[in-house]
């Protein structure tokens, strides 16, 4: 097989299925470990300012990331919560035993200023400050003992109605919602605490409140899973507990995950999706019905399974703080990532979909993706597998040891009457007519595949590896490239007999004869080391396409491949780069 073609093909399918592990980055997850940001391993919280800077609360202080470099600003204690005031550029912090803010001095250096001295003396034994929220032009610092209200350089205190608050706090409509594990959910209005109606059922440790719809907000607990609370009218949801609270049955799977994996935090990604972090098994993304969309944990690249707060950044990517580093999830990219942990092993040579099942050929086996989104082995495929293709509604496999095989019901068997050894490439000419190239014989055969039986029609008088085909169905012409020549093959109307084979070279106006044919906009183009050509059948010559040079310049291309979306991928000659032209 031509090496340039092989590299190009691997590049294209590698976008979807990557098997290489890179330092600090696996697939759709980029990880930052303590050696990267030069601070403690444990990180608690994460926010982003309007300029795009990322701030992370770490056990050693406040980490700031500009997209390339990490800086550490030391604080008296570990940082548990962060709030950015975009108008003043002050960064407010809730610490273990303190609260305050970072401000810039005249030379741009940030320094920490404690606000603890402004707390009334009876309430200044500050414990962990888990949440900071701006509400009605005030800042609310949520600790378990008290809620500290900061405005105009003064701090007042809201005391719990019974014993303690808990860490969940959020704004919903015109209310700041808090919770007391002994009483249920409450709200703050004008710095007074009020009980929600029928809220005693939610007398639990609530880890987050999230918007749900115009009538309900979502309440997530670690011990009992997810509830919906309707504050304006009687609930009409499935699983009604009282007039205000429901526990829809469709949350049963999510409930199991949040309870077993120990919920820690949750955010809303969009009006249809949520992301929950857990202490035991990473993060899970679900829809509004609790259906699992995606999980991230150690098995698929997350830096650690013990996860704390998360952030949806301006690029719609998810940041995750963990007990052993920080992960950035490229969650909104239209890709999935699979490794040997998903059952996929070996060097990939082909990705193909047949009858709604995804197949992957590697140098070890042919795999298919099963109902659990894992890869399973197709029986009898141990060896190098080059490609699969649907021929006449049957899935055909090219296997190094067994030759051409038929795959049915996830089992491969040899194609009858076919003795082609080391098949590299198969090209479907029409219906059941195929061309198959052989690495052992270095030849190309034409035949038919029908009802598990191969019938040989003829062998091309070309003894070389063939790696690129294109057919002109109007004139019954097949263009194919060997190394390093381009051939034009004229067939009869049945497409089963050869009329003539012509070697295309510089006498026909083509640079050197080495060319890669590809179809675009109903024309067959030829990519060469000196640009692109079209064939003029009237005078039997090749003519250079100068319009391409106006678009992409004087770049030499050796290989052109068209993908399923009609993008043309061009590999630059003698270089590793790939260009895309649509």
MOJO-V882416 format. One record per residue. N is the residue number from 1. SS is DSSP state (@ for helix, = for strand, . for the rest). OMEGA is omega in radians with two decimals (NA if undefined). Layout:
n	ss	omega
N	SS	OMEGA
N	SS	OMEGA
This chain:
n	ss	omega
1	.	3.13
2	.	-3.04
3	@	-3.12
4	@	3.11
5	@	-3.10
6	@	3.13
7	@	-3.12
8	@	-3.10
9	@	3.10
10	@	3.10
11	@	-3.06
12	@	-3.11
13	@	3.11
14	@	3.07
15	.	-3.09
16	.	-3.04
17	.	-3.12
18	.	-3.14
19	.	-3.13
20	.	3.08
21	.	3.12
22	=	3.10
23	.	3.06
24	.	3.08
25	=	3.08
26	=	3.05
27	.	-3.08
28	.	3.13
29	=	3.02
30	=	-3.07
31	=	3.02
32	=	-3.13
33	.	-3.04
34	@	3.13
35	@	3.12
36	@	-3.08
37	@	3.00
38	.	3.11
39	.	-3.09
40	.	-3.05
41	.	-2.98
42	.	-3.13
43	=	-2.96
44	=	-2.97
45	=	-3.09
46	=	3.07
47	=	3.11
48	=	3.09
49	.	-3.03
50	.	3.10
51	.	3.12
52	.	3.12
53	.	3.10
54	=	3.12
55	=	-3.12
56	=	3.05
57	=	-3.05
58	=	3.10
59	.	-3.12
60	.	-3.12
61	=	-3.10
62	=	3.08
63	=	3.12
64	=	-3.08
65	=	-3.11
66	.	-3.10
67	.	3.13
68	.	-3.07
69	.	3.04
70	=	3.01
71	=	3.11
72	=	3.01
73	=	-3.04
74	=	3.09
75	.	-3.12
76	.	-3.13
77	.	-3.13
78	.	-3.09
79	=	-3.11
80	=	-3.10
81	=	-3.07
82	=	2.97
83	=	-3.13
84	=	2.97
85	=	-3.03
86	.	-3.11
87	.	-3.13
88	.	-3.05
89	.	3.03
90	=	3.11
91	=	-3.11
92	=	-3.03
93	=	2.92
94	=	-3.05
95	=	2.96
96	=	3.12
97	.	-3.13
98	.	2.99
99	=	-3.08
100	=	-3.12
101	=	3.03
102	=	3.05
103	=	-3.12
104	=	3.02
105	.	-3.04
106	.	-3.13
107	.	3.06
108	.	3.12
109	.	-3.14
110	=	3.07
111	=	-3.10
112	=	3.09
113	=	-3.13
114	=	3.05
115	.	-3.04
116	@	-3.11
117	@	-3.12
118	@	3.13
119	.	3.07
120	.	-2.96
121	@	-3.09
122	@	-3.02
123	@	-3.01
124	.	2.99
125	.	-2.99
126	.	2.99
127	.	3.14
128	=	3.07
129	=	-2.94
130	=	-3.06
131	=	3.02
132	=	-3.12
133	=	3.02
134	=	-3.11
135	=	-3.13
136	.	3.07
137	.	3.05
138	=	3.03
139	=	3.14
140	=	3.12
141	=	-3.03
142	=	2.94
143	=	-3.13
144	.	-3.10
145	.	-3.06
146	=	2.93
147	=	-3.11
148	=	-3.09
149	=	-3.06
150	=	3.06
151	=	3.08
152	.	3.05
153	.	3.12
154	=	3.11
155	=	2.98
156	=	-2.99
157	=	2.98
158	=	-3.12
159	=	3.09
160	.	3.11
161	.	-3.09
162	.	-3.07
163	.	-3.06
164	.	2.94
165	.	2.96
166	.	-2.92
167	.	-3.14
168	.	3.10
169	.	-3.10
170	=	3.06
171	=	3.06
172	=	-3.03
173	.	-3.07
174	.	-3.07
175	=	2.98
176	=	-3.01
177	=	3.05
178	=	3.13
179	=	2.96
180	=	-3.08
181	.	-3.12
182	.	-3.04
183	.	-3.05
184	=	-3.07
185	=	-3.11
186	=	3.04
187	=	-3.13
188	=	3.06
189	=	-3.08
190	.	3.09
191	.	3.01
192	=	-3.14
193	=	3.09
194	=	3.13
195	=	2.96
196	.	-3.13
197	.	3.10
198	.	-3.02
199	@	-3.08
200	@	3.11
201	@	-3.11
202	@	3.04
203	.	-3.07
204	.	3.02
205	.	-3.07
206	=	-3.04
207	=	3.06
208	=	2.96
209	=	-3.10
210	=	3.07
211	=	3.10
212	.	3.03
213	.	-3.04
214	.	-3.13
215	.	-2.97
216	=	2.84
217	=	-3.05
218	=	3.13
219	=	-3.07
220	=	3.12
221	=	3.11
222	.	-3.02
223	.	-3.05
224	.	3.09
225	.	-2.93
226	=	3.05
227	=	2.98
228	=	3.10
229	=	3.10
230	=	-3.03
231	.	-3.02
232	.	3.14
233	.	-3.11
234	.	-3.10
235	.	3.04
236	.	-3.09
237	.	2.98
238	.	3.09
239	.	-3.11
240	=	3.08
241	.	2.99
242	.	-3.06
243	.	-3.06
244	.	-2.99
245	=	3.05
246	=	3.06
247	.	-3.07
248	.	-3.10
249	@	-3.12
250	@	3.09
251	@	-2.97
252	@	-3.12
253	@	3.08
254	@	3.10
255	@	-3.11
256	@	-3.14
257	@	-3.07
258	@	3.12
259	@	-3.10
260	@	-3.08
261	.	3.08
262	.	3.09
263	=	3.02
264	=	-2.99
265	=	3.09
266	=	3.05
267	=	3.02
268	=	-3.14
269	=	3.08
270	=	-3.05
271	.	3.14
272	.	-3.01
273	=	3.09
274	=	3.04
275	=	3.12
276	=	3.07
277	=	-3.10
278	=	-3.13
279	.	-3.03
280	.	-2.97
281	.	3.00
282	.	-3.10
283	=	3.13
284	=	3.09
285	=	-3.06
286	=	3.02
287	=	-3.03
288	.	3.09
289	.	3.13
290	.	3.11
291	.	-3.10
292	=	3.08
293	=	-3.11
294	=	3.03
295	=	3.03
296	=	3.06
297	.	-3.12
298	@	-3.08
299	@	-3.14
300	@	2.89
301	.	-3.14
302	.	-3.03
303	.	-3.13
304	.	3.13
305	.	3.12
306	.	-3.00
307	=	-3.14
308	=	-3.05
309	=	-3.13
310	=	3.13
311	=	2.94
312	=	-3.02
313	.	-3.07
314	.	3.10
315	.	-3.14
316	.	3.00
317	.	-3.02
318	=	3.02
319	=	-3.12
320	=	3.04
321	=	-3.06
322	=	3.13
323	.	-3.07
324	.	3.11
325	=	-3.09
326	=	3.10
327	=	3.02
328	=	-3.09
329	=	3.08
330	.	-2.91
331	.	-3.04
332	.	3.09
333	.	-3.08
334	.	-3.11
335	.	2.91
336	.	-3.04
337	.	-3.11
338	.	3.14
339	.	3.08
340	@	3.08
341	@	3.04
342	@	3.12
343	.	-3.05
344	.	-3.12
345	.	3.05
346	.	3.13
347	.	-3.04
348	=	3.09
349	=	-3.10
350	=	3.02
351	=	-2.98
352	=	3.08
353	=	3.14
354	=	3.12
355	.	3.07
356	.	3.06
357	=	3.13
358	=	3.11
359	=	3.13
360	=	3.06
361	=	3.06
362	=	3.11
363	.	3.12
364	.	-3.08
365	.	2.83
366	=	-3.13
367	=	2.96
368	=	3.11
369	=	-3.04
370	.	-3.07
371	.	3.13
372	.	3.13
373	.	3.06
374	.	3.14
375	=	3.13
376	=	-3.07
377	=	2.97
378	.	-3.07
379	=	3.05
380	.	-3.10
381	.	3.12
382	.	-3.14
383	.	3.03
384	.	3.09
385	=	-2.99
386	=	-3.14
387	=	2.99
388	=	-3.13
389	=	3.09
390	=	3.10
391	=	3.10
392	.	3.12
393	.	3.06
394	=	3.10
395	=	-3.09
396	=	-3.12
397	=	3.02
398	=	-3.04
399	=	-3.05
400	.	-3.05
401	.	-3.02
402	.	3.11
403	=	-3.12
404	=	-3.06
405	=	3.02
406	=	3.13
407	=	3.13
408	=	-3.13
409	.	3.07
410	.	3.06
411	=	3.13
412	=	3.07
413	=	-3.09
414	=	3.05
415	.	-3.07
416	=	3.06
417	.	3.14
418	.	-3.13
419	.	3.13
420	.	-3.11
421	.	3.10
422	.	-3.13
423	=	-3.08
424	=	-2.98
425	=	3.08
426	=	-3.09
427	=	-3.12
428	=	-3.10
429	=	3.14
430	=	3.12
431	.	-3.09
432	.	-3.12
433	=	-3.08
434	=	2.88
435	=	3.14
436	=	3.09
437	=	-3.09
438	=	3.10
439	.	-3.10
440	.	-3.12
441	.	-3.08
442	.	-3.12
443	=	3.08
444	=	3.08
445	=	2.98
446	=	3.14
447	=	3.10
448	=	3.05
449	=	-3.11
450	=	3.11
451	.	3.08
452	.	-3.07
453	=	3.09
454	=	3.06
455	=	-3.12
456	=	3.10
457	=	3.12
458	=	3.09
459	=	3.12
460	.	3.13
461	.	-3.13
462	.	-3.12
463	.	3.10
464	.	3.13
465	.	-3.11
466	=	-3.03
467	=	-3.12
468	=	3.13
469	=	2.91
470	=	-3.06
471	=	3.01
472	=	-3.04
473	.	3.13
474	.	-3.08
475	.	3.14
476	.	-3.12
477	=	3.02
478	=	3.03
479	=	3.08
480	=	-3.07
481	=	2.94
482	=	3.11
483	.	0.20
484	.	-2.97
485	.	3.03
486	=	-3.13
487	=	3.03
488	=	-3.10
489	=	3.13
490	=	3.13
491	=	3.05
492	.	-3.05
493	.	3.11
494	.	-3.08
495	.	-3.12
496	.	-3.11
497	.	-3.13
498	=	3.02
499	=	-3.13
500	=	3.01
501	=	-3.10
502	=	3.01
503	=	-3.11
504	=	-3.10
505	.	-3.07
506	@	3.10
507	@	3.11
508	@	3.10
509	.	-3.11
510	.	3.13
511	.	2.99
512	.	-3.10
513	.	3.11
514	.	-3.08
515	.	3.14
516	=	-3.13
517	=	3.03
518	=	-3.10
519	=	3.06
520	=	3.13
521	.	3.08
522	.	3.03
523	=	3.07
524	=	3.11
525	=	-3.12
526	=	3.13
527	=	3.14
528	=	3.11
529	.	-3.13
530	.	3.09
531	=	-3.02
532	=	-3.08
533	=	2.91
534	=	3.14
535	=	3.06
536	=	-3.05
537	.	3.13
538	.	3.13
539	.	3.03
540	.	-3.14
541	=	3.06
542	=	-3.13
543	=	-3.08
544	=	3.13
545	.	-3.05
546	@	3.14
547	@	3.12
548	@	-3.11
549	@	3.10
550	@	-3.12
551	@	-3.00
552	@	3.08
553	.	-3.09
554	.	3.14
555	.	-3.12
556	.	-3.13
557	=	-3.13
558	=	-3.04
559	=	3.04
560	=	3.14
561	=	3.08
562	=	-3.14
563	.	-3.04
564	.	3.13
565	.	3.11
566	.	2.93
567	.	3.08
568	=	-3.14
569	=	-3.07
570	=	3.08
571	=	-3.11
572	=	-3.05
573	.	3.10
574	.	3.06
575	.	-3.09
576	.	-3.07
577	.	3.10
578	=	3.06
579	=	3.11
580	=	3.12
581	=	-3.14
582	.	NA
